[in-house]
Amino acid sequence: MKIVYVALGFGRNDNLGGSVRVAAQNAIALVEAGHEVLFLCTNRKDRHDKLFNNIHSVIIDGVEVIYLNTVCIPFWPGDFGPHYVSIPDWVVEKIKEYQIIHLHEFRSYLSYRLTEIGNKFSIPVLMYPQGTFLQHNRKGILKKSYDFFLLKSIKKYKYFIACTKSEALDFEKNGINRDSIIILPNGIR
């Protein structure tokens, strides 16, 4: 199968946390299992610094990784904040060759854009938020404002992937259709 993986980073030389490392490990495991994986992520080390000045493409452990040029707001509160990711036409053409888009970031412009691209070209989009879905904690107000703008995207996902039964229940309690929820624990090895 040809799979597009999407996360804020690839987990090499960045400070973007565990979810990007999980996404990268899963992408590598899929390549080892015989799948073709295109991994799209930002070119950021963190909100303040870039890993690469522009778009950068490289093969890492059999995964084609494209670091997309990304602009962030450095003074924004929170971990990463609002960002804009430039997706050139040649990358869109490459995406059209794939069978599924697998998102690892719930509230990101990159996920929003890939959802739109997937729907435009009838490529199923899976959302794997890895614990980032709920609006609780000190970031709740920010998350609610993101959700207001991204609500249409939620309806465009083929499946929501939960890591646990409790996360699946959280999805249901927040309006996600039970039939579109799949439980898949972290790791595929």
C-alpha positions, 0 to 999 in steps of 0.5 A, a space after each residue: 500500500 502507498 501511504 502518506 504520513 503527516 506529522 509536525 516533524 520526523 523526530 530526528 533533530 527536532 524538539 517536537 515531542 513524542 508523537 512525531 517519534 511515534 509517527 516516524 517509527 510507525 512509518 519505518 515499520 510500514 516500509 519494513 513490512 513492504 509498504 511505500 511511505 511518503 512522510 510530510 512534516 514541517 521543516 521546524 526544529 521547534 516554533 522558533 528555529 528551522 531544521 532547513 531553510 526551505 523545503 528539503 527531501 531525504 530518504 530516512 530508513 526507507 521512508 521518503 521524508 519531505 520537510 515542508 517550508 513552514 512559518 510559525 508565530 514565535 510569540 504565540 502561547 503553547 507548544 507550536 501554535 498557528 503555522 502556515 505550511 507551503 505545499 508546492 504543486 510537485 508535492 501535491 502531484 506526488 500525494 495524488 499517487 498514494 492510496 491513503 493519508 494518515 494524519 498524526 496532528 489534530 489541530 495543525 494547518 498541515 493536517 487541515 491542508 492534507 485533509 483538503 487535498 485528500 478529499 479533493 482527490 478522493 484519497 481516504 484520510 485517517 486521523 490519529 490524534 494520539 491524545 491531542 483531541 480533548 479540549 481540557 487543561 490550560 490549552 482548552 480555550 485555544 483548542 476550542 478556537 482551533 476547533 471552531 475553524 476546523 470543524 468541517 475537517 472532522 467530518 471529512 475523515 474516513 476514520 478516527 484512530 484511538 490508542 485506547 478504549 477510553 480515547 474512543 469513548 472521548 471521541 464518541 462523547 464529542 460527536 465522532 460517529 462510533 462507526 468511524 472510530 477504530 482502536 489501534 494501540 501505539 506501535 505496529 511491530 
